[in-house]
Amino acid sequence: MAAVLAAVTGLVLTLLTGPAAAHDRHRPHHPPKPAFPVSERQFERMFPERDPFFTYEGLREAAGTFPAFARTGSPVVRRQEAAAFLANVSHETGGLFYKVAQNEETYPVFCDTTQPYGCPAGTDAYYGRGAIMLSWNFNYKAAGDHLGLDLLNNPWLVEEDPAVAWITALWYWNTQSGPGTMTGHDAMTGRHGFGETIRSLNGSAECDGGNPAQMEHRVELYKEFARVLHTPRGRGLTC
């Protein structure tokens, strides 16, 4: 009698829910993606005087293009990476106050004429722009190729489109080691320390005694942002 009852119950469930639902019960369960570790309120605390060009929603949307960013490792590691990225952003942009580099005399420096594609937008067109002050013609070329944008011929897009300003910064953070040995993302998720993120951005220009004041400013911002996100700072803060 029990076997008959079980068979009838199974038949009724199949009739009510359909074979697809019965099949769904056997599908593997995938946990939801971790939430972005920075709230809008925390973002506003970090950047109280930011240019409205840089928005929290723009950051969130850009982060979706690089799903490993601030979503790799434990909750502590995810918060540390977010704090590290935003601390470097704050240093580069004066707290998201500037969207382009302010020293125009240095603009021609960032055209590497040894590259086969040259500087088609002009020798003074590849100055720092966006959330991480993307500079050099070869970085504009590589970022554009990765993102499907013609930044080599139109680098101004980084200062004109808020989405591009954020996404180029995350492109560099997640894919480029620059003068360092690892990306900013790998430095934080591999627990190599905040100092290695500075090295990937500016190398010996700030590290190894190159400019201690600039390096320390980044470190102080990281400490502050780690406090905002209620997370320990970890080791290796300097370079």
C-alpha positions as CSV (number, residue, x, y, z in Angstrom):
1,M,0.0,0.0,0.0
2,A,2.9,2.4,0.9
3,A,4.5,1.8,-2.5
4,V,1.3,2.4,-4.4
5,L,0.7,5.7,-2.4
6,A,4.2,6.9,-3.2
7,A,3.7,6.2,-6.9
8,V,0.4,8.1,-6.9
9,T,1.9,11.0,-5.1
10,G,4.7,11.2,-7.6
11,L,2.3,11.1,-10.5
12,V,0.2,13.9,-9.0
13,L,3.3,16.1,-8.4
14,T,4.3,15.6,-12.0
15,L,0.9,16.5,-13.3
16,L,0.8,19.6,-11.1
17,T,4.3,20.9,-11.7
18,G,5.2,19.3,-15.1
19,P,8.2,17.3,-16.0
20,A,10.4,20.4,-16.3
21,A,9.9,21.2,-12.6
22,A,10.6,17.6,-11.7
23,H,13.8,17.9,-13.7
24,D,14.7,21.2,-11.9
25,R,14.8,19.4,-8.6
26,H,17.9,17.5,-9.8
27,R,19.8,20.5,-11.2
28,P,22.9,21.5,-9.3
29,H,22.5,24.5,-6.9
30,H,24.7,27.5,-7.8
31,P,25.1,30.0,-4.9
32,P,24.3,33.7,-5.8
33,K,27.2,36.0,-6.7
34,P,28.6,37.9,-3.7
35,A,27.2,41.4,-3.3
36,F,29.3,44.4,-4.3
37,P,31.1,45.2,-1.0
38,V,30.7,49.0,-1.2
39,S,27.3,50.6,-0.5
40,E,26.3,53.9,-2.0
41,R,26.4,55.5,1.4
42,Q,30.0,54.3,1.9
43,F,31.0,55.6,-1.5
44,E,29.6,59.0,-0.7
45,R,31.6,59.0,2.5
46,M,34.8,58.2,0.6
47,F,34.2,60.9,-2.1
48,P,32.3,63.8,-0.5
49,E,33.5,66.4,-3.0
50,R,33.5,64.3,-6.2
51,D,32.6,65.6,-9.6
52,P,29.1,64.4,-10.5
53,F,30.6,62.9,-13.6
54,F,31.7,60.0,-11.4
55,T,28.7,58.1,-10.0
56,Y,28.3,55.1,-7.8
57,E,25.9,53.5,-10.3
58,G,28.6,54.0,-13.0
59,L,31.1,52.1,-10.8
60,R,28.7,49.3,-10.2
61,E,27.9,48.9,-13.8
62,A,31.5,48.9,-14.8
63,A,32.3,46.4,-12.2
64,G,29.9,44.0,-13.8
65,T,32.3,43.8,-16.8
66,F,35.0,42.4,-14.6
67,P,33.0,39.9,-12.4
68,A,36.1,38.8,-10.4
69,F,36.7,42.4,-9.2
70,A,35.8,42.7,-5.5
71,R,34.0,39.4,-5.7
72,T,37.0,37.0,-5.3
73,G,37.9,35.3,-2.0
74,S,36.5,35.8,1.4
75,P,34.4,38.8,2.4
76,V,37.4,40.4,4.0
77,V,39.5,40.0,0.8
78,R,36.7,41.4,-1.3
79,R,36.4,44.5,0.9
80,Q,40.2,45.0,0.9
81,E,40.3,44.9,-2.9
82,A,37.5,47.5,-3.2
83,A,39.2,49.7,-0.6
84,A,42.6,49.3,-2.4
85,F,41.1,50.2,-5.9
86,L,39.2,53.2,-4.6
87,A,42.1,54.5,-2.6
88,N,44.3,54.5,-5.7
89,V,41.4,56.1,-7.6
90,S,41.1,58.8,-4.9
91,H,44.8,59.5,-5.0
92,E,44.9,59.8,-8.8
93,T,41.9,62.0,-9.1
94,G,42.0,64.2,-6.0
95,G,39.0,62.3,-4.5
96,L,37.2,62.0,-7.9
97,F,37.4,65.8,-8.2
98,Y,39.4,65.7,-11.4
99,K,38.7,63.6,-14.5
100,V,41.8,64.7,-16.4
101,A,45.4,65.3,-15.4
102,Q,46.0,68.9,-14.4
103,N,49.6,69.4,-15.6
104,E,49.2,70.1,-19.3
105,E,53.0,70.5,-19.7
106,T,53.4,66.8,-19.3
107,Y,50.8,65.8,-21.9
108,P,53.3,65.2,-24.8
109,V,55.3,62.8,-22.6
110,F,52.7,60.1,-22.9
111,C,53.1,59.5,-26.7
112,D,55.5,56.5,-27.2
113,T,56.6,57.1,-30.7
114,T,58.3,53.7,-30.9
115,Q,54.9,52.0,-31.1
116,P,54.0,51.0,-34.7
117,Y,50.6,52.6,-34.5
118,G,52.0,55.9,-33.3
119,C,49.8,58.6,-31.8
120,P,47.1,59.3,-34.4
121,A,45.1,61.6,-32.1
122,G,48.1,63.8,-31.6
123,T,51.3,63.6,-29.6
124,D,49.7,65.5,-26.6
125,A,46.4,63.5,-26.6
126,Y,47.2,60.6,-24.3
127,Y,47.4,62.3,-20.9
128,G,45.7,60.9,-17.8
129,R,42.0,60.6,-17.9
130,G,39.2,58.8,-16.0
131,A,39.0,57.2,-12.6
132,I,42.6,55.9,-12.6
133,M,44.1,58.5,-15.0
134,L,44.7,56.2,-17.9
135,S,47.7,57.5,-19.8
136,W,50.1,56.5,-22.7
137,N,49.1,55.7,-26.2
138,F,49.8,52.0,-25.7
139,N,47.4,51.8,-22.8
140,Y,44.7,53.6,-24.7
141,K,45.3,51.1,-27.6
142,A,45.2,48.0,-25.4
143,A,42.2,49.2,-23.4
144,G,40.3,50.0,-26.5
145,D,41.1,46.7,-28.1
146,H,39.9,44.8,-25.0
147,L,36.7,46.9,-24.5
148,G,35.8,47.2,-28.2
149,L,36.4,51.0,-28.3
150,D,38.6,53.0,-30.6
151,L,40.4,54.8,-27.8
152,L,43.6,55.2,-29.8
153,N,41.9,57.5,-32.2
154,N,39.4,59.0,-29.7
155,P,41.1,59.0,-26.2
156,W,38.8,61.9,-25.3
157,L,36.0,59.4,-24.8
158,V,37.5,58.5,-21.4
159,E,36.8,62.1,-20.1
160,E,33.5,62.5,-21.9
161,D,31.7,59.2,-21.1
162,P,31.4,58.3,-17.3
163,A,31.0,54.6,-18.1
164,V,34.2,54.6,-20.1
165,A,36.0,56.6,-17.3
166,W,35.2,53.8,-14.8
167,I,35.6,50.8,-17.1
168,T,39.0,51.8,-18.4
169,A,40.2,52.1,-14.7
170,L,38.9,48.6,-14.0
171,W,40.5,47.3,-17.2
172,Y,43.9,48.5,-15.9
173,W,43.3,47.2,-12.4
174,N,42.2,43.8,-13.5
175,T,44.4,43.1,-16.5
176,Q,47.6,45.2,-16.3
177,S,50.7,44.8,-14.2
178,G,52.3,48.0,-15.5
179,P,55.8,48.5,-14.1
180,G,55.0,46.0,-11.4
181,T,54.9,42.2,-11.4
182,M,51.2,41.6,-10.9
183,T,47.8,43.3,-11.4
184,G,46.2,45.3,-8.7
185,H,43.5,42.6,-8.5
186,D,46.0,39.8,-8.1
187,A,48.0,41.8,-5.5
188,M,44.9,42.1,-3.3
189,T,43.3,38.7,-3.9
190,G,46.7,36.9,-3.6
191,R,47.3,38.8,-0.3
192,H,50.5,40.3,-1.5
193,G,49.5,43.6,0.0
194,F,48.4,47.1,-0.9
195,G,52.0,48.2,-1.7
196,E,52.0,46.0,-4.8
197,T,49.0,47.8,-6.2
198,I,51.1,51.0,-6.0
199,R,53.9,49.3,-7.8
200,S,51.6,48.2,-10.6
201,L,50.5,51.8,-11.2
202,N,53.7,53.8,-10.7
203,G,56.5,51.5,-10.1
204,S,59.8,53.1,-8.9
205,A,58.3,56.5,-9.5
206,E,56.8,56.1,-6.0
207,C,58.2,52.8,-4.7
208,D,61.7,51.9,-3.5
209,G,62.2,55.5,-2.3
210,G,61.1,57.1,-5.6
211,N,58.5,59.4,-3.9
212,P,57.7,58.4,-0.3
213,A,55.2,61.2,0.2
214,Q,53.0,60.1,-2.7
215,M,53.2,56.5,-1.7
216,E,52.3,57.3,1.9
217,H,49.3,59.4,0.7
218,R,48.0,56.3,-1.1
219,V,48.5,54.2,2.0
220,E,46.7,56.7,4.2
221,L,43.7,56.7,1.8
222,Y,43.7,52.9,1.9
223,K,43.7,52.8,5.7
224,E,40.8,55.3,5.7
225,F,38.7,53.4,3.2
226,A,39.4,50.1,4.9
227,R,37.9,51.7,8.1
228,V,34.9,52.9,6.1
229,L,34.4,49.3,4.9
230,H,35.0,47.8,8.4
231,T,37.8,45.6,7.2
232,P,41.4,44.9,8.4
233,R,44.1,46.4,6.2
234,G,46.3,43.3,5.8
235,R,50.1,43.2,5.4
236,G,52.5,44.8,3.0
237,L,51.0,48.3,2.8
238,T,54.1,50.1,1.4
239,C,56.4,49.4,-1.5
